[in-house]
Amino acid sequence: VIGWANAVASIYNLFERQKSGHLVTITSVGGLQPTPIAPSYSASKAFQINYTKSLQCKAKGTDIIVTEIRPGLVDTRMAKGNGLFWVMP
């Protein structure tokens, strides 16, 4: 979380100095709902989602665009279990 936040903040600060830019973060739908299987993953993605939303608010009225991409489940060893839906290859 700290490394991600430092990287995103550095890029955003650069865009503030430039007075423009387009920052894109990739988070996860895993940050929307806590899971007992991977609590640290859910918590870190929730942090990223809220940090990105905060930057979107901060960027309002400027020429800085902040976009969040929030992918769903991908068919990997981590995405296994009952009740999974819309799992993409």
Secondary structure, DSSP 8 states (H G I E B T S, - for coil): -HHHHHHHHHHHHHHHHHT-EEEEEE--GGGTS--SS-HHHHHHHHHHHHHHHHHHHHHTTSSEEEEEE----BSSSSS-STT--S-B-
